Amino acid sequence: MLKRVFVAPDPGRVRLRFAGRAVLGISLAVALCGLAGHSLEAAITGGLAALLALFTVTDPTVRGQAVTTALLPVVGLPVLAVAAVLHDQPLARDLIFLAVMGAGVYARRWGPRGHALGVFAFMTFFAAQFLHTVPGQLPELYVAVVLSLCASSAVRFGLWCYERRLPVVPAPAPPEGGGRIRVTTRQAVQATLGGAFALGLGQLLSDQRWYWAVGATWWVFVNTTSRGETLVRGFRRVLGTVIGIVAGFAVAIPLDGAGAPTAAIVAVSVFGIFYTAAVSYSWMMFFVTVMVGMLYGVLGVLDAALLWLRVAETAVGALGAVLAVLLVLPVTTHAITDAWIQKALRCVHACTAEAADRLAGSTIADPGPRVAELEVLLGRVRLSLAPLVHPLSPLPARKARARQVLALLDDCVREVRGLASIAADPDASHDSRLSAACSRVEAAVEALTAPEGSRGFHLPELPGAVVDPALAHLHGLERALAALAAPLQGRGGRTPAMAPEPA
């Protein structure tokens, strides 16, 4: 299973660069904190700030990333101060923690920047609980955070800024799952109530480590929209934590905070977190758990009971998230998946149109960014369909149709990518039949995304072999779209593979 994660496709080695840069940036941040004579707690706080800056800041432009990074301490430092001041006032601390949680989720309505600032604010409060921060430590922690953000920024925007050579891919806005309540408002309410449940039950398990339950609830909500996505993410979080705890018994406890080996394993864990994040949430959580275990070892508080408590708190947090999405303003998997598939199909048409214009001689048409956007949208479709294709799914017929949808969308992406590659060739010629094929693609997409589904869409007889490579890709795209009509047609008119769940 882990082997499949590390051999998963990595176009342009983006994941490898993402992970390598993270190790370099975080290592530099921690090293500078050490050279500045900061305490272990300050070095951990600085390392976390660098990790969050490199992990959560995902603005589509480098300039936007720089602005968001500069805003992180503006949001995080006041939250850190509040958490420290309320250290000995449990009721006020808990209420403010939940308020920060709700505000952090609500901030996602402002796109990638709001998401990054919300995560940073929440994790700053979380770190204060983890390290038992008190007001007297604030000046040192402030310096550590700012120094670490400067170090990670020097790596990200100076030494290793690979984004300058990549097409800009706007982050797709989450679709509304029906109803009049904005999705971010809905999730903010769900996260706050789920966090309150996790906080209360987590404190019954431990009055010292209860914050792990709240943290688990928070991270289950990140990048999920429907109740099905949240259920799967909660399961994967617990699974990754359990596997990480087993590794903790084998590695973290025997090392007991030994300097060099601990630093090496933390570096490997950071690499694993960043490298696996896009392809496996379970393995990302495995590496997070191993890293946390090593940090507990450095702090001198690691033992077997603490590791098992981490599992219990994580399970409580996942349960809080699951109950919240099931009982509070629920959004069905069907509604969200239907919206993501429509976005992907419309992007297929946009990619085709750009490529056709380029082949027709347009100098401004560029299908490249659209293809990159389509790749992102397909990833969102996969995430949304994860509950149906999960091995534990009890609905074999819907699982089969969902897999068929994914396979055919993969075919669409492959054909569009090939068409864009041909269009990028300045010597490629324009075949007069391309216009007709593009019109048929447009008609197919309109039929598949219309309320009445795919009725009325009939693919004409196409030649078995085509000499022109661009036309061959278009015909392959037409066939894939025609094949999508069956799994997407049914109850509700569009996506029966994601047929409405029982109320």
BADRENRO-985877 format. One record per residue (C-alpha): x, y, z. Coordinates in steps of 0.2 Angstrom, whole numbers, plus 5000, padded with zeros to 4 digits. Layout:
BEGIN
XYZ ...
END
This chain:
BEGIN
500050005000 501450125005 502350074989 500850124978 500850294987 502750324983 502550274965 500950364961 501050484946 501950644950 501850754934 503250874934 503850804950 502850934959 502550824975 504350784976 504850964975 503451014987 504150885000 505950924997 505751114999 504751085015 506150985023 507451125018 506351265024 505751195040 507551135044 508251305041 506951385052 507251265067 509151285064 509051475065 507951465081 509351355088 510651475083 509651615091 509751525108 507851495108 507151365120 506451195113 504651255114 505151405104 506051305091 504451185090 503351335088 504451405074 504551245065 502651225065 502451405059 503651365044 502751195041 501051285040 501651425029 502351295017 500951175017 499351285018 499751445008 499151394990 498751554982 498751534963 500151664960 501851684969 501451864973 499851804981 500751674991 501951804997 500551915003 499651775012 501351725021 501551905027 499851905034 500051745044 500951825059 499651965059 498251825062 499351705072 500251815085 498651885093 497851715094 499451645102 499351795115 497551755119 497851565121 499351605133 498351735143 496851605145 498051465150 497351455168 495551495163 494751335156 493051395152 493551555143 494951465134 493751325128 492551455122 493851555113 494551395105 492851345098 492651525091 494351525083 493851355075 492251415068 493051575062 494451475054 493151375044 492151525039 493651615032 493751485018 492351585009 493851705005 494751564995 496551504997 497051655008 495551635020 495951455021 497751475025 497451615038 496051505046 497151355048 498651465055 497551545068 496851375073 498451285074 499251425084 497951405097 498251225096 500151235098 499851345114 498951195121 500151075116 501651175123 500651235138 501151415133 501051555147 501251745144 503051755150 503551645134 502651765122 504151875117 505251725113 503851635103 503451795093 505251805088 505351625084 503751635073 504351785063 506151715061 505451545055 504251625043 505651725036 506751575034 505451475025 504951615014 506851635009 506751455003 505051464995 505251634986 507051634983 508051474984 506751354977 505251444969 504751314957 502951384955 503651524943 503851394930 502151314932 500451364925 499251464936 497851344942 496451434952 495851334966 494051284962 492751354973 491751224983 490051194975 488451234985 487651074990 485851144989 484851255001 485051435005 486551425017 488251465010 489451305011 490751395022 489351455034 488651275035 490351205038 490851335051 489251285061 489651105059 491451115064 491051225080 489751105086 490750955082 492251035090 491251065106 490750885107 492550825104 493150955117 491950895131 492250705128 494050735125 494250815142 493350665150 494750565143 496150685148 496150855156 497950875149 497850815131 496050855126 496550965112 496950815101 495150785100 494750955094 496250955082 495550795075 493850865072 494651015063 495750925051 494350805046 493350955040 494851025030 494451005011 492850905013 491150965009 489850825009 489450705024 490150555013 491850645011 491850685030 491450505035 492950435024 494150565030 493750525048 494050345045 495650375036 496250495050 495950365063 496750225052 498350335049 498450375068 498350195073 499750145060 500750295066 500550245084 501250065080 502750145072 502950255088 503050105099 504450035087 505350195085 504950345096 504850255113 506550165110 507450325105 506750425119 507150595112 508950555106 509550705097 510250655080 509050505076 507550605082 508050755070 508250625056 506550545058 505650705060 506450765043 505850605035 504150625043 504050805036 504550735019 503150605020 501850725026 502150845011 502450704998 500850595002 499650735006 498950744989 498750554986 498450475003 497650555019 497950395029 499850395025 499950585028 499250555045 500450415048 501850535046 501050665056 500850545071 502650485070 503250665070 502150705085 502850555094 504550605091 504250785097 503450715113 505050615115 506050765114 504950855127 505250705139 503450655141 503250505129 502650335135 501450205129 499950275138 500150435129 500150355112 498550255116 497750415123 498150495106 497250365097 495750385109 495650575107 495850555088 494350435087 493350555098 493750705087 493250605071 491650555079 491250735083 491550775065 490450635059 489050675070 489050855065 488950825047 487650695049 486550785061 486850975058 486351045041 486950895031 487450895013 487350735003 488750654993 487550654978 487350844978 489150884979 489750754967 488550804954 489150984955 491050934954 490650824939 489750964930 491251084934 492450954927 491350924911 491251114908 493151124909 493350984897 492351084884 493451244888 495051144886 494451084869 493851254863 495551334868 496551194859 495451204843 495651394843 497551364844 497551244830 496551364820 497951494821 497551594837 499051664846 498151704862 497251534865 498151424877 497451264883 498851234896 498051324911 496351244907 497151064907 497951104924 496251164930 495451004924 496750894933 496250984949 494450964946 494650784943 495550764960 494050854968 492850724959 493950584966 493850654984 491950674982 491750494976 492850424989 491450365000 490650264986 492250184979 492950144997 493249955000 492049965014 490650035004 489049925006 488349984989 489149874975 488149934961 488450124965 490250084968 490450004950 489550154942 490650274952 492250184946 491550194928 491350374930 493050404936 493850294923 492950384909 493450554916 495150494916 494950454898 494350634895 495850704904 497050594894 496250644877 496150824882 498050824887 498550744871 497550874861 498351014871 500050944868 499750944849 499051114849 500651174857 501651124842 501851274831 501951164815 500251074819 498951104805 497151134807 495951004800 494251074794 493450924803 494050994820 492751124821 491350994818 492150884832 492251024844 490451064841 489950894845 490950894861 490151054866 488450974863 488850824873 489450924888 487851034887 486750874887 487750794901 487650944912 485850984908 484450954921 483650824910 485350724909 486050654893 484350624884 484450684866 486350664864 486750544850 488550514845 488650494826 489650354818 491450394819 492850324808 493850184817 495550254812 496050434810 497650494803 497650674810 498150654828 497150804835 495550734827 495950564834 496050644852 494350734849 493550574843 494250484858 493550624869 491850604860 491750424864 492150444882 490850584884 489550464875 490050324887 489750434902 487950454897 487450284905 488250304922 487650484923 485850454918 484550404931 483750464946 483850654948 484350664930 486250664931 487250564943 486450404948 488150334953 487950454967 486050424969 485250524983 485650455000 484250415012 483650565022 
END
